[in-house]
Structure formats: structure tokens, C-alpha cells
């Protein structure tokens, strides 16, 4: 599980969008025990400007391939 932001195309049709995701880096104990991982206290930080996210300690959570149909 993680957070990611991507743009939805405005042109009609079928689109493939790749969304890079990240998650807050937990403590050593959380990482070793796999306790589900930490969550953001204020989820709006995930879509805030990059300057706000630079203060967070994060790690990659992979990528998500979205297939979108836009009308």
C-alpha cells in the first residue's frame, strides 16, 4: 500500500497511465515485523506540493498501471 499522484488525461479515449507510488518509511521494528506500515496523519500531504513531501522519510512502493476510459 502506498500513495501516488498522476494526471488524468483530458482527451477522450482509452489511455494507459503509470502512477509511481511511495509510502512513509516506518521504524526499524515496523519494517522487520511487517505491521502494515505507517500511514500519513494528514493524507492531504500526498497531493501537496513537492516541498511539503521533501520533509517526509519515504520509500518506493512500486508503480501502478491504470487503464482509463475518458468520455
N, C-alpha and C positions, 0 to 999 in steps of 0.2 A: 504494500500500500504506500501511496505517496501523493504528492501534489504536482500539478503541472498546469501550464497555461499555453494555449495555442489559439490562433486566429481561425475563425470560421469563414470560409470563402463567401463572398457576396454574389458571385456569378452562379446562375442556375446550372444544375447538372450534378453528376457524380464526381466526388473528389476524395482523394486519399490524403490525409493529413497525419504527419508524425508529430507526436507530442512527447517531448523529453520530460521525464518526471524526476523528482527529488523528494527527500524526506529529511526531517530533523535527525541529526546524529544523536543517538542516545548515549547513556553512560556505558561504561565497560560492562557492568553487570547486565544491563538491558540487552546489549549485543550478544553476550555469551549465553544468556538464558532464553533469548528469543521471546520476550514477553509482549510481543505485539508492537513494540516500538513506541517512541514518544509521539505526541500529536501537538500541533500548534495551539497555544492558548487563544490566539486571535487569528482565526483562519483567513481573515482579510489580508494578512501579510503575504499570503501566497500569490495574490494578484496585485499587490502594491508595487511600487517602483523598485527597480533593482537595488537602489541604495538601501532600502529597508531590509532586503533579503541578505545583503552582504554581511550584516551583523550576526546572522544565524550560522550555526555549525551544521552543515548539511552533508549528505552523501547521495550519490546517484541511486535512483530506484528503477532505472531502466527506461524503456520507451514504449509508447502505446501507439499502435497504428489504428487510426479511425477512418472508416469509410462512411462518408457523409453524402446524403442526397439533399441538395438545396433546391427549393422551388422558387 
